[in-house]
Amino acid sequence: MEQYRRYWRWAKRAAIFLVIYVVVGYLFLGVHPSDALLHPGATLSTYRTFVVSLLFISMFLVVQFAAMFWFLMRGTYYTVYPGEYDKSFDDVRGQPAAVYSSREVLRLFRGFKDFKQMGGYPPHGILFEGPPGTGKTLMAKAIAGASNVPILVADGSRFQAMFFGIGNMKVRRMFSRARAMSDKYGGCVIFIDELDALGGSRGAISQQSVEYERPSGPHKVIAGMGMGGGGMGIVNELLVNMDGFVAPRGLWRHVRRILGLGRPKIPFYNILVIGATNRALSLDPALLRPGRFDRKIHVGLPDGDGREDIAQYYLAKVRHEPTDVNKLARMTKGYSPAMIQNVVNEALIFALQDGRDALRWDDLWQAKLVEEIGLKQPVKLTPREKEMTAVHEAGHAVASYTLEKGEFQIQVITIQKREHALGLVHGQDIEELYTRTQRQILADIQVSLAGLVAEEIWIGQTTTGPSSDLANATRNAAAYVGLYGMGKSLISVAAMPPTMMDGDPIRAILSDPESRKEMDALLDDCRGRVKKVLLQKRHAVEGVRDALIEREELIGDEIEVLMAELGEREPLEIPVGILTGNGQQGGQPLAIGSGAGDGDGHGPGPSGNGPTGQAPPRPDLP
C-alpha cells in the first residue's frame, strides 16, 4: 500500500512537470505540444536559451532595483574628520550654562572607559532645544571641534523618502558607519539638525498629551495627530539604534560560531548623538527618556551680559569706530545671537552705502530699526490722513511717556509707513525685567487705548487705526482677569487641559460671558483714566502731533529733547486704577512714571510682544 502511494506521488509530480513543460513551450517558445513530446532534445535546447535570457533579465532587474535603493540612500549625512572643524567653545558666546553642560558631557564622552569602570554609563545623546537662532547648531559644531573624533552630520528631513523602508535603511546605515568609526577612532559623534523632522511623535501620543484626574481615575487626553506610516518606522529605527540590542559587527562572528571558537562578546560603541530642534514638544517621548537623549540643554535667548559678550565678539570681526557695547546690549533685549550678528552686518552695509570703511553708532541704530520695524516705505498721505496719524501716535507717545516713565523708553515715534503700519510708537524697557506688576499691566492697557482716545478728543471720531491696539488691550485684559488672578476670581484657565481651550487660554477666557463682562468693565475704566491723562497733557499731545506733522519721525534723543521743551520732566500723580478682589475700582492715586513696560513675555508689553521678544511697534491706520 505504501509503495502504491509513493508511485502515485511521483506520477503526480511528473504530470505537473510535464504540463508546465508543454504549456511554457507553447506560450513562450511557440513549440507545438506534439513536437515538445516527440522531439524533447530540440525543445530542451530552445528551453536552455530561454532560461539563460530569463536569468539575465532577472539579474538586470535586481541590479537596477538595488542601484535605485543605493542611490536613494545616498546623501543622508556627510563625515567630518578630526581637525576639519575650526569651531570651539570659545566661539559660543552668551550661553555660559549651555556651554558648561556641553563641556561636562564631552568630558564623560572622552573618558567613557573610566566612567564605565566606576559603574556608570556615559551619556548617549544631547538634545539642544530652544528658539531659532540661539546657537544650537554652533554648539554642536563646537563639540565636534573639541571631541577629536569623526562627526556624522545629518539633516532630519533627509531621512524621508518616497519608498517605505528607505528611511529605516538610512538610519541603519548611518549608525553602522558610526560604529565603524567608533572602532577606528575610539568614538564617533552623530549630529542631527532639525530633529523634529525625523523624531516626531508616533501616532497621536506626544508630550502635549495631558493627564488629569477625574473622579473615576486618571484619563489621558490625546492632543492632535502625530506621525504614522513610514515616519513611525523611522522613529522606531532611531530608537532601536540609540539604545537597543547591538550585535557584533562583521562576518567573523558567524565563522567563530560555526567553528566553535567561542561566542563573540557584545561590543560597546562610544557613540554620542546630538540633536537640535526648536520644537521639542513634538518629539516622541521615547526619544527623551534616559538612555537615549540623556541631557536636554535649553539654549535660550541671552541675558544682558550674554548680549554684551555676543556684540563684542561680532564687532571685533568688523571695522568700527569706538562703540558703547553695553548700550548696544541694552537696546537689543530679546535678541538671539543670530539677530545681533545680523544687526552688526546690516550696520556694516549702511556704512558701505555711505562710503565709509568702518561702521559707527548711528549705523547700528538704523540696523536695529530695520530689524524690528522694517524698512521705510514712503507713501503720500493726504493732509487729513497725516494729521489723524500724528494725533493717534501722539496719544500713544504721551500716555507711554507719562504712565511708564522711568522704566520704559520710547525710541521711535513715526508717521512714515514701515511694513504693515502707517505709523507707530516703538521702544523697550530700560532695565531687563522678568515679571510684571498689576499696575504695569493696567498702564499697558491704557497706553494701548490712548491712540483711540486721542482720536476721539482731537478728531471727533475714531478711525480703523486702533484695531491692533484694541486686540493688544483685549489680550492684556483677558490675562488680567483669567490668568493672573488680578480680577474678581482667582480661578485660572491655565489649569484647563489644552484640548479644552484649543491651546489658547485667551480664547477660553473670551468665550466665558462672565469674564467678557469683567473685561469690558476693565477696558472701559482704563479708557476713562487714560482720557483724563491726555486731557491733562493736552499741550504735550498737541506738541508731539505738530512735531510729527513737520518732521514725520522722531528718534532717540529727539524725543527726550521735545518732551523737555514741552515741560514733561516730572511724573504726575494720576490714579492708574486697580481692580480689588470684590471687583470694585479701588486703590489710591499712584505716582505714574515708576511703572514698567513690557515684562517677561507673560503677556504683551506696552506695544505688544513681537518676534524679537521686545515691545514691538503698534501698527496703526492700515
C-alpha positions in Angstrom: 0.0 0.0 0.0 2.8 2.4 0.9 4.6 1.6 -2.4 1.4 2.3 -4.3 1.1 5.7 -2.6 4.7 6.6 -3.4 4.1 5.6 -7.0 1.1 8.0 -7.4 3.0 10.8 -5.6 5.8 10.6 -8.2 3.4 10.2 -11.0 1.5 13.3 -10.0 4.7 15.3 -9.8 5.8 14.1 -13.2 2.4 15.0 -14.7 2.6 18.5 -13.2 6.2 19.0 -14.6 5.0 17.7 -18.0 2.1 20.1 -18.1 4.3 23.0 -17.2 6.9 21.9 -19.8 4.3 21.8 -22.5 2.4 25.0 -21.5 5.6 27.1 -21.2 6.9 25.8 -24.5 3.6 26.6 -26.3 3.0 30.0 -24.8 6.5 31.5 -24.7 8.6 29.5 -27.2 5.9 28.7 -29.8 6.5 24.9 -29.7 3.5 22.7 -30.5 2.7 20.3 -27.7 3.1 17.3 -30.1 6.6 18.5 -31.1 7.5 19.1 -27.4 6.6 15.5 -26.6 8.0 13.8 -29.7 11.3 15.9 -30.0 12.4 16.6 -26.4 16.0 17.2 -27.4 15.4 20.1 -29.7 12.8 21.5 -27.3 15.2 21.4 -24.3 17.8 23.3 -26.4 15.3 26.0 -27.0 14.4 26.0 -23.3 18.1 26.5 -22.4 18.3 29.7 -24.4 15.0 30.9 -22.9 16.2 30.2 -19.3 19.5 32.0 -19.9 17.7 35.0 -21.2 15.2 34.9 -18.3 18.1 34.8 -15.8 19.8 37.7 -17.5 16.7 39.8 -17.4 16.1 38.9 -13.7 19.6 39.8 -12.8 19.3 43.1 -14.6 16.1 44.0 -12.7 17.6 43.0 -9.4 20.7 45.1 -10.1 18.6 48.0 -11.2 16.4 47.8 -8.2 19.4 47.6 -5.9 21.1 50.5 -7.6 17.9 52.6 -7.2 17.8 51.9 -3.5 21.5 52.6 -3.2 21.0 56.0 -4.9 18.1 56.9 -2.7 20.1 56.1 0.4 23.0 58.4 -0.6 23.5 61.9 0.7 21.8 61.3 4.1 24.9 62.5 6.0 28.4 63.7 5.5 31.5 62.9 7.6 33.7 65.5 9.2 37.1 64.1 10.4 39.1 65.4 13.3 40.8 68.7 12.6 38.4 69.7 9.8 36.2 71.9 12.1 37.7 75.2 13.3 34.9 75.9 15.8 35.4 75.7 19.5 33.6 76.6 22.7 35.3 80.0 22.6 33.0 80.7 19.5 29.9 80.1 21.5 29.0 83.4 23.2 26.2 84.4 25.6 25.3 80.8 26.6 27.5 80.0 29.7 25.2 77.5 31.2 24.7 75.6 27.9 28.5 75.6 27.3 29.2 74.3 30.8 26.7 71.4 30.4 28.1 70.6 27.0 31.7 70.5 28.3 30.6 68.1 31.0 29.0 65.7 28.5 32.1 65.9 26.3 34.4 65.1 29.2 32.3 62.0 30.0 32.3 61.0 26.4 36.1 61.2 26.2 36.6 59.3 29.4 33.9 56.7 28.9 36.2 53.8 29.9 36.9 55.2 33.4 33.3 56.1 33.9 32.2 52.6 33.0 34.6 51.1 35.4 33.0 53.3 38.1 29.7 51.6 37.3 28.1 54.4 35.3 27.3 54.8 31.6 28.3 57.8 29.5 25.5 59.9 28.0 24.1 58.5 24.8 22.7 61.8 23.5 22.3 65.5 24.0 19.3 67.4 22.9 19.7 71.2 22.2 16.3 72.8 22.2 15.3 76.5 22.1 14.2 79.3 19.9 15.7 79.7 16.4 19.0 81.5 16.1 20.2 80.9 19.6 23.3 78.9 18.7 22.2 75.2 18.9 23.9 74.2 15.7 27.0 76.3 16.7 27.1 74.4 20.0 27.1 71.1 18.1 30.0 72.4 15.9 31.9 73.3 19.0 31.5 69.8 20.4 32.6 68.4 17.1 35.7 70.6 17.1 36.6 69.7 20.6 35.8 66.0 20.6 38.7 64.9 18.3 36.6 62.1 16.8 34.7 62.0 13.5 31.2 63.5 13.4 28.4 62.4 11.1 26.3 65.5 10.2 22.7 64.8 9.1 19.6 66.8 8.4 16.4 65.4 9.9 14.4 66.0 6.7 16.9 63.9 4.6 15.6 60.7 6.2 12.3 61.0 4.5 11.9 59.1 1.2 9.3 58.2 -1.4 9.5 54.4 -0.7 8.5 52.8 2.6 11.6 51.5 4.4 14.2 53.7 2.8 14.2 56.0 5.8 14.9 53.0 8.1 17.8 51.9 5.9 19.2 55.4 6.0 19.2 55.4 9.8 20.6 51.9 10.0 23.4 52.8 7.5 24.3 56.0 9.4 24.6 54.1 12.7 26.6 51.3 11.1 29.0 53.9 9.8 29.2 55.5 13.3 30.1 52.1 14.8 32.8 51.5 12.3 34.2 55.0 13.2 33.9 54.2 16.9 36.1 51.1 16.4 38.7 53.0 14.5 38.9 56.3 16.4 37.6 55.3 19.8 34.4 57.3 19.4 32.0 59.0 17.0 29.5 61.9 17.2 26.3 62.0 15.2 24.6 65.4 14.8 21.0 65.5 13.6 19.8 69.0 12.8 16.1 69.8 12.9 15.5 66.5 14.8 11.7 67.1 14.9 11.6 66.3 11.1 13.0 62.8 12.0 11.9 62.1 15.6 8.3 63.4 15.5 5.8 61.7 17.8 4.4 58.3 16.6 0.7 58.0 16.3 -1.1 60.7 18.3 0.7 60.5 21.6 3.2 63.3 22.3 4.4 65.4 25.1 1.4 67.6 24.5 -0.8 64.8 25.8 -2.3 65.9 29.1 -3.0 63.7 32.1 -5.6 65.0 34.6 -7.7 63.5 37.3 -11.4 62.6 37.2 -13.5 61.0 39.9 -13.3 57.7 38.1 -9.5 57.9 37.8 -6.7 59.2 35.6 -7.6 59.8 31.9 -5.3 60.8 29.1 -6.4 63.3 26.5 -4.7 62.7 23.2 -3.7 66.1 21.7 -3.6 66.2 18.0 -2.3 63.8 15.4 1.3 62.8 15.0 3.3 60.8 12.5 2.3 57.5 11.2 3.2 55.0 8.5 6.7 55.3 7.2 7.5 58.1 9.7 6.7 55.8 12.6 9.1 53.2 11.2 11.9 55.7 11.0 11.4 56.7 14.6 11.3 53.1 15.7 14.6 52.5 13.9 16.2 55.5 15.6 15.0 54.3 19.0 16.5 50.8 18.5 19.8 52.1 17.2 20.2 54.7 20.0 19.5 52.2 22.8 18.7 48.7 21.6 20.3 45.4 21.2 23.6 45.7 19.4 25.1 42.6 17.7 28.8 42.2 16.9 29.9 43.6 13.6 31.5 41.7 10.6 31.4 38.2 9.2 33.9 36.8 11.6 31.3 36.3 14.3 29.5 33.8 12.1 32.8 31.9 11.3 33.6 31.7 15.1 30.2 30.3 15.8 30.4 27.7 13.0 33.9 26.6 14.0 33.0 26.6 17.7 35.7 29.1 18.6 33.7 30.8 21.3 30.8 33.2 21.3 31.7 36.8 20.4 31.1 39.4 23.2 28.6 42.1 22.7 30.7 45.2 21.9 30.3 48.7 23.3 30.4 51.5 20.8 31.2 55.0 22.1 28.7 57.0 20.1 27.3 60.4 21.1 24.1 61.5 19.3 23.4 65.2 19.3 20.0 66.6 18.2 18.9 70.2 17.7 15.3 71.4 17.4 13.1 74.4 18.2 10.1 72.1 18.6 11.0 69.8 21.4 7.3 69.3 22.4 6.7 67.5 19.0 9.4 64.8 19.7 8.4 61.3 20.5 8.5 60.8 24.3 10.6 57.6 24.0 13.4 59.6 22.5 13.7 61.8 25.5 14.0 59.1 28.1 17.3 58.3 29.8 19.5 56.1 27.7 18.7 58.0 24.5 18.8 61.8 24.8 20.1 61.8 28.4 20.8 65.5 28.6 18.3 68.1 27.4 20.0 71.5 27.3 17.9 74.6 26.7 19.6 77.2 24.6 17.5 80.2 25.2 17.8 84.0 24.4 20.8 85.5 26.1 20.6 88.0 29.0 22.2 91.4 29.1 25.7 90.1 29.9 25.3 87.5 27.3 24.3 90.0 24.6 27.2 92.2 25.5 29.6 89.3 25.1 28.0 88.4 21.7 28.1 92.0 20.5 31.7 92.4 21.5 32.5 89.1 19.6 30.9 90.1 16.4 32.1 93.8 16.5 35.7 92.5 16.8 35.3 90.9 13.4 34.4 94.1 11.6 36.0 97.6 11.4 34.1 100.0 13.6 34.5 103.3 15.5 34.5 103.3 19.3 31.1 101.9 20.3 29.3 101.6 23.7 28.9 97.8 23.7 26.9 97.9 26.9 24.4 100.3 25.4 24.1 98.0 22.3 23.4 95.1 24.6 20.7 97.0 26.5 18.9 98.1 23.3 18.9 94.5 21.9 16.8 93.0 24.7 15.2 89.8 23.4 17.6 89.4 20.5 19.1 86.0 19.7 22.8 85.7 18.8 21.9 85.4 15.1 19.9 88.6 15.3 22.8 90.5 16.9 25.1 89.2 14.2 22.6 90.4 11.6 22.4 93.9 13.2 26.2 94.2 13.1 26.2 93.0 9.5 23.4 95.4 8.4 25.2 98.3 10.1 28.3 97.5 8.1 26.1 97.6 4.9 24.8 101.0 5.9 28.4 102.2 6.4 29.5 100.9 3.0 26.4 102.6 1.4 27.5 105.9 3.0 31.0 105.5 1.6 32.7 104.7 4.9 35.0 101.8 5.7 34.0 101.5 9.3 30.6 101.4 11.0 29.6 103.8 13.7 26.8 104.0 16.3 24.1 105.5 14.0 24.6 102.6 11.6 23.9 100.2 14.5 20.8 102.2 15.4 19.5 102.2 11.8 20.2 98.4 11.5 18.2 97.9 14.8 15.2 99.8 13.5 15.3 97.8 10.3 15.4 94.6 12.2 12.5 95.5 14.5 10.1 97.7 12.4 11.3 97.2 8.8 12.4 99.5 6.1 10.8 102.8 5.4 8.1 102.6 2.6 7.2 106.2 1.9 3.7 106.8 0.8 2.0 110.1 0.1 -0.7 110.8 2.7 -3.3 113.5 2.4 -3.0 116.3 4.9 -6.1 114.9 6.8 -4.6 111.4 7.0 -1.3 112.8 8.1 -2.9 114.8 10.9 -5.0 111.8 12.0 -2.0 109.5 12.1 0.0 112.1 14.0 -2.8 112.5 16.6 -3.0 108.8 17.1 0.7 108.3 17.6 1.0 111.4 19.8 -1.7 109.9 22.1 0.3 106.7 22.4 3.6 108.5 23.0 2.4 110.9 25.6 0.5 108.2 27.5 3.5 105.9 27.5 5.9 108.7 28.5 3.6 109.6 31.4 2.4 106.2 32.6 5.6 104.3 32.1 8.3 107.0 32.6 11.4 105.7 34.3 11.3 102.1 33.1 10.1 102.2 29.5 12.0 104.3 27.0 10.4 105.4 23.7 12.9 105.1 20.9 10.9 105.9 17.8 7.7 107.9 17.0 6.9 107.9 13.3 4.1 108.5 10.8 6.2 107.1 8.0 5.0 103.8 6.7 7.0 100.8 7.7 5.8 97.4 6.5 2.2 97.0 7.7 1.9 100.2 9.8 1.3 103.8 8.7 2.6 105.0 12.0 4.0 103.5 15.2 5.5 104.2 18.6 8.3 101.8 19.5 10.5 101.4 22.5 11.9 99.0 25.1 12.4 98.5 28.8 15.3 100.5 30.3 16.2 97.5 32.6 15.9 93.8 32.0 12.6 92.7 33.6 11.3 89.2 34.1 7.9 89.9 35.7 5.1 92.5 35.6 3.0 94.0 38.3 -0.7 94.7 38.4 -0.1 98.4 37.8 2.2 97.8 34.8 -0.5 95.7 33.1 -3.1 98.4 33.7 -0.7 101.0 32.4 -0.1 98.9 29.3 -3.8 98.6 28.6 -4.2 102.4 29.0 -1.3 103.1 26.6 -2.9 100.7 24.0 -6.2 102.6 24.3 -4.5 106.1 24.2 -4.5 106.3 20.4 -8.2 105.7 20.1 -8.9 108.2 22.9 -6.7 110.8 21.2 -8.7 110.4 18.0 -12.0 110.9 19.9 -10.7 114.1 21.6 -8.8 115.8 18.7 -10.6 114.4 15.6 -14.1 113.9 17.0 -14.4 110.3 15.7 -12.3 107.1 15.6 -10.5 105.5 12.6 -9.6 102.0 11.7 -6.1 102.6 13.2 -6.8 101.3 16.7 -7.7 97.8 15.6 -4.4 96.2 16.6 -4.3 98.4 19.8 -7.7 97.0 20.8 -6.5 93.5 20.2 -3.5 94.1 22.4 -5.6 95.7 25.2 -8.1 92.8 25.0 -5.3 90.2 25.3 -3.9 92.0 28.4 -7.4 92.4 29.9 -8.1 88.7 29.4 -4.8 87.7 31.0 -5.5 90.1 33.9 -8.9 88.5 34.5 -8.4 84.9 33.7 -4.7 84.1 34.0 -3.0 86.4 36.6 -5.8 86.3 39.3 -6.0 90.1 39.3 -9.7 90.3 38.7 -12.7 89.1 40.7 -11.8 85.5 40.7 -8.5 83.6 41.4 -9.5 80.8 39.0 -7.0 80.4 36.1 -7.9 78.9 32.8 -4.3 77.7 32.5 -5.5 74.8 34.7 -7.7 73.5 31.8 -6.3 70.8 29.5 -5.1 72.4 26.2 -7.6 70.5 24.2 -10.5 72.1 26.1 -9.3 75.6 25.2 -7.9 74.8 21.8 -4.4 75.5 23.0 -5.2 79.2 23.5 -6.1 80.4 27.1 -7.1 83.9 25.8 -9.7 82.3 23.6 -11.1 80.3 26.5 -11.4 83.5 28.6 -13.1 85.4 25.8 -15.6 82.5 25.5 -16.8 82.9 29.1 -19.6 85.5 29.4 -18.7 86.5 32.9 -15.1 87.1 32.0 -16.1 89.1 29.0 -18.3 91.3 31.2 -15.5 91.9 33.6 -13.0 92.6 30.8 -15.4 95.1 29.3 -15.7 96.9 32.6 -11.9 96.9 33.0 -11.3 98.2 29.4 -13.9 100.9 29.9 -12.4 102.1 33.1 -8.9 102.2 31.6 -10.3 104.2 28.7 -11.7 106.8 31.1 -8.5 107.0 33.0 -6.2 107.5 30.0 -8.6 110.1 28.7 -8.0 112.1 31.9 -4.3 111.7 31.4 -4.4 113.0 27.8 -6.7 115.9 28.7 -4.2 116.9 31.5 -1.4 116.6 29.0 -3.2 118.3 26.1 -0.2 120.6 25.4 2.1 117.6 25.2 -0.1 115.7 22.8 -0.5 118.7 20.5 3.2 119.4 20.7 4.1 115.9 19.6 1.4 116.0 17.0 2.8 119.2 15.4 6.4 117.9 15.5 5.3 114.7 13.7 3.4 116.6 11.0 6.5 118.7 10.5 9.3 116.1 10.7 7.3 112.8 10.3 9.7 110.8 12.5 11.3 111.4 16.0 14.2 109.1 17.0 16.1 108.6 20.3 17.3 111.8 21.9 15.0 113.9 19.7 12.1 112.6 21.7 13.7 113.5 25.1 14.5 117.0 23.8 11.0 117.5 22.6 9.5 116.3 25.9 11.8 118.6 27.8 10.7 121.5 25.7 7.1 120.6 26.4 7.8 120.6 30.2 7.4 116.8 30.5 10.1 116.1 33.1 8.2 115.1 36.2 5.6 112.4 36.6 2.1 113.3 37.5 0.0 112.0 40.4 -2.6 110.1 38.4 -4.5 107.0 39.6 -3.9 104.1 37.3 -6.7 102.1 38.9 -6.6 98.6 40.3 -9.5 96.1 40.4 -9.8 94.9 44.0 -10.9 91.4 44.9 -14.6 92.4 45.1 -14.4 93.8 41.6 -14.7 97.5 42.7 -12.3 100.1 41.4 -10.1 100.9 44.3 -6.8 102.0 45.2 -5.2 105.3 45.8 -3.5 107.5 43.4 -0.3 106.1 42.2 2.8 108.0 41.1 2.8 107.4 37.4 6.2 107.3 35.9 7.6 104.5 38.0 5.6 101.8 36.2 7.3 99.4 33.8 6.6 98.5 30.3 6.9 95.1 28.7 7.9 92.4 31.2 9.0 88.9 30.8 6.8 87.9 27.9 3.9 86.6 30.1 1.7 88.9 28.1 2.1 91.6 25.5 4.1 94.6 26.6 3.3 98.3 26.1 3.3 97.9 22.4 2.6 94.1 22.3 5.0 91.2 22.0 6.9 90.9 18.8 9.2 88.3 17.2 12.2 89.8 18.9 10.8 89.4 22.4 10.8 93.2 22.8 8.0 95.6 22.7 7.3 95.8 19.0 5.6 98.7 17.2 1.9 99.4 17.5 0.7 99.1 13.9 -1.8 101.8 13.1 -4.0 103.0 10.3 -3.8 100.2 7.8 
